[in-house]
Amino acid sequence: MDVGTVVLAAGEGKRFGRNKLLMTVGGKTIIEWAISALPRPRVVVVGRYAIELFPVLKSEVVIYNPNWANGMSTSLKLGVRFFQDMDGILVALGDMPLVSEGVVKRMLEAYSSSCLAVVPTYEGKLGNPVILSKKLFPEIWKLEGDTGARKIIRNVKEICLVQGDEGVLIDVDTEADLAEVSRRLS
């Protein structure tokens, strides 16, 4: 099944207080770590820090979201529009640098017509990234504000769960998160 990857990287990072995606750990930025495990074709949706991110993403397909301040749903919709002819999309977050290629590979292998969503889990918790079937695209169009795929996944019965590692749960929202990620990647 054909899946396009949508990397959400348009937010302001209010809790972090500045552009967390450009923080450097182990010689690479957080966004570079995050996309390194993700398959092509992929698109990175940027917003608040677009100008700063463009040089780091020069080998990526990048979409600017002029409505980034209206929340994550606006970026997700741009990704759906970009990959509207695919069988599904893998939605990843630009601030999750510990997601592994192995987990992503298992997710793609698990994706089938019987799954409307594929979600990694670790210690009983649902993680990211997620794969959403094209059949869920109409539901994505209904999202508003700072709402992502999680709202849709809660109502889906045909979910395929894939065993992940703790990288599917760890994002960079605070300086403490950055320190923990730095410890793990160094």
ZIFENUR-V355992 format. One record per residue. N is the residue number from 0. RES is the residue in three letters. OMEGA is omega as a letter, one per 30 degrees, with the letter a starting at -180 (999 if undefined). Layout:
n=N res=RES omega=OMEGA
n=N res=RES omega=OMEGA
//
This chain:
n=0 res=MET omega=a
n=1 res=ASP omega=a
n=2 res=VAL omega=l
n=3 res=GLY omega=a
n=4 res=THR omega=l
n=5 res=VAL omega=l
n=6 res=VAL omega=a
n=7 res=LEU omega=a
n=8 res=ALA omega=a
n=9 res=ALA omega=a
n=10 res=GLY omega=a
n=11 res=GLU omega=a
n=12 res=GLY omega=a
n=13 res=LYS omega=a
n=14 res=ARG omega=a
n=15 res=PHE omega=l
n=16 res=GLY omega=l
n=17 res=ARG omega=a
n=18 res=ASN omega=a
n=19 res=LYS omega=a
n=20 res=LEU omega=l
n=21 res=LEU omega=l
n=22 res=MET omega=a
n=23 res=THR omega=l
n=24 res=VAL omega=l
n=25 res=GLY omega=l
n=26 res=GLY omega=l
n=27 res=LYS omega=l
n=28 res=THR omega=l
n=29 res=ILE omega=a
n=30 res=ILE omega=l
n=31 res=GLU omega=l
n=32 res=TRP omega=a
n=33 res=ALA omega=a
n=34 res=ILE omega=a
n=35 res=SER omega=a
n=36 res=ALA omega=a
n=37 res=LEU omega=a
n=38 res=PRO omega=l
n=39 res=ARG omega=g
n=40 res=PRO omega=l
n=41 res=ARG omega=l
n=42 res=VAL omega=l
n=43 res=VAL omega=l
n=44 res=VAL omega=a
n=45 res=VAL omega=a
n=46 res=GLY omega=a
n=47 res=ARG omega=a
n=48 res=TYR omega=a
n=49 res=ALA omega=a
n=50 res=ILE omega=a
n=51 res=GLU omega=a
n=52 res=LEU omega=a
n=53 res=PHE omega=a
n=54 res=PRO omega=a
n=55 res=VAL omega=a
n=56 res=LEU omega=a
n=57 res=LYS omega=l
n=58 res=SER omega=a
n=59 res=GLU omega=l
n=60 res=VAL omega=a
n=61 res=VAL omega=l
n=62 res=ILE omega=l
n=63 res=TYR omega=l
n=64 res=ASN omega=a
n=65 res=PRO omega=a
n=66 res=ASN omega=a
n=67 res=TRP omega=a
n=68 res=ALA omega=l
n=69 res=ASN omega=l
n=70 res=GLY omega=a
n=71 res=MET omega=a
n=72 res=SER omega=a
n=73 res=THR omega=l
n=74 res=SER omega=l
n=75 res=LEU omega=l
n=76 res=LYS omega=l
n=77 res=LEU omega=l
n=78 res=GLY omega=l
n=79 res=VAL omega=l
n=80 res=ARG omega=a
n=81 res=PHE omega=a
n=82 res=PHE omega=a
n=83 res=GLN omega=a
n=84 res=ASP omega=l
n=85 res=MET omega=l
n=86 res=ASP omega=a
n=87 res=GLY omega=l
n=88 res=ILE omega=l
n=89 res=LEU omega=a
n=90 res=VAL omega=a
n=91 res=ALA omega=a
n=92 res=LEU omega=a
n=93 res=GLY omega=a
n=94 res=ASP omega=l
n=95 res=MET omega=a
n=96 res=PRO omega=a
n=97 res=LEU omega=l
n=98 res=VAL omega=a
n=99 res=SER omega=l
n=100 res=GLU omega=a
n=101 res=GLY omega=l
n=102 res=VAL omega=a
n=103 res=VAL omega=l
n=104 res=LYS omega=l
n=105 res=ARG omega=l
n=106 res=MET omega=a
n=107 res=LEU omega=l
n=108 res=GLU omega=a
n=109 res=ALA omega=a
n=110 res=TYR omega=l
n=111 res=SER omega=a
n=112 res=SER omega=l
n=113 res=SER omega=l
n=114 res=CYS omega=l
n=115 res=LEU omega=l
n=116 res=ALA omega=l
n=117 res=VAL omega=a
n=118 res=VAL omega=l
n=119 res=PRO omega=l
n=120 res=THR omega=l
n=121 res=TYR omega=a
n=122 res=GLU omega=l
n=123 res=GLY omega=a
n=124 res=LYS omega=l
n=125 res=LEU omega=a
n=126 res=GLY omega=l
n=127 res=ASN omega=g
n=128 res=PRO omega=l
n=129 res=VAL omega=l
n=130 res=ILE omega=l
n=131 res=LEU omega=l
n=132 res=SER omega=l
n=133 res=LYS omega=l
n=134 res=LYS omega=l
n=135 res=LEU omega=a
n=136 res=PHE omega=l
n=137 res=PRO omega=l
n=138 res=GLU omega=l
n=139 res=ILE omega=a
n=140 res=TRP omega=a
n=141 res=LYS omega=a
n=142 res=LEU omega=l
n=143 res=GLU omega=l
n=144 res=GLY omega=a
n=145 res=ASP omega=a
n=146 res=THR omega=l
n=147 res=GLY omega=a
n=148 res=ALA omega=a
n=149 res=ARG omega=a
n=150 res=LYS omega=l
n=151 res=ILE omega=a
n=152 res=ILE omega=l
n=153 res=ARG omega=a
n=154 res=ASN omega=a
n=155 res=VAL omega=l
n=156 res=LYS omega=a
n=157 res=GLU omega=l
n=158 res=ILE omega=l
n=159 res=CYS omega=l
n=160 res=LEU omega=a
n=161 res=VAL omega=l
n=162 res=GLN omega=l
n=163 res=GLY omega=l
n=164 res=ASP omega=a
n=165 res=GLU omega=l
n=166 res=GLY omega=l
n=167 res=VAL omega=a
n=168 res=LEU omega=a
n=169 res=ILE omega=l
n=170 res=ASP omega=a
n=171 res=VAL omega=l
n=172 res=ASP omega=a
n=173 res=THR omega=l
n=174 res=GLU omega=l
n=175 res=ALA omega=l
n=176 res=ASP omega=l
n=177 res=LEU omega=l
n=178 res=ALA omega=l
n=179 res=GLU omega=l
n=180 res=VAL omega=l
n=181 res=SER omega=l
n=182 res=ARG omega=a
n=183 res=ARG omega=a
n=184 res=LEU omega=a
n=185 res=SER omega=999
//
